């Protein structure tokens, strides 16, 4: 199974610019999330997380717990 078949609904970060330095996330079934650099050309995710871990990370970012540029 290719990365395109395995991961559904890749979404680009709303904070990404128009260049090639974007982060995309896509679901793997019901309980996993893949994350990739859009510059990979669809070669697949660089990382894969449990859905709960990804949700906790996003919540922490929204609450300002991570220093972002």
N, C-alpha and C positions, 0 to 999 in steps of 0.2 A: 504494500500500500504506500502510495506516495504521500508526501507532506500535504499536498493540496487535497487529496482524498480524505486524509485523516483529520485535518483541522478545518473547521467550518466557520464561516463568518468573520474572517480577519477584519479587524477594525483598527484604523489609524488613530493614534492619540490626538486629541483636540489641541494639544500643546505643540504638536509637531509643525514645523515650518513647511515651506514649499519645496525645500531641497530634498536630499536623499538621506537625511539624518532623522528618520522617523522610527517610532516604536509602534508595533502592531501586536494585537492580542487576538486569539481565536480559541474557541471552545473545542475540547476533545471529549466527546460524549457528554455526560451530565456532570462529571465531577473533576475535570481537569481543564487547565487553561494553558495554552502555549503562548510564549512571548518571543517575538523576533525583531530583528533590525530590518527595516524595509529594504535596505541596501542589499540584503541577501538574495534578492531576486526570486523569492518564493522557494528558496532551497530548504526551508523548514525553520522551526523555532530554535532559538538558542537556548531557551529555558522552558521547563514545564513545571507547573505548580498544581497542588491540590486547590480546588475552587475556594475552600475556606481560607487557605493561606493567602491566595491572591486577593480575596475580599478584605482580609485583615490589613494587607499592605496598602491597598487603595484607601481604606478608612484612615490609616495612619498618615498617609500623604495629605489627604483632605483636611486632617486636623492639625497639620503643620508639624508633625513629629519628625519629619525628615527635612534636612536642609537642602533645598533645591536652588539651582542658580537662577 
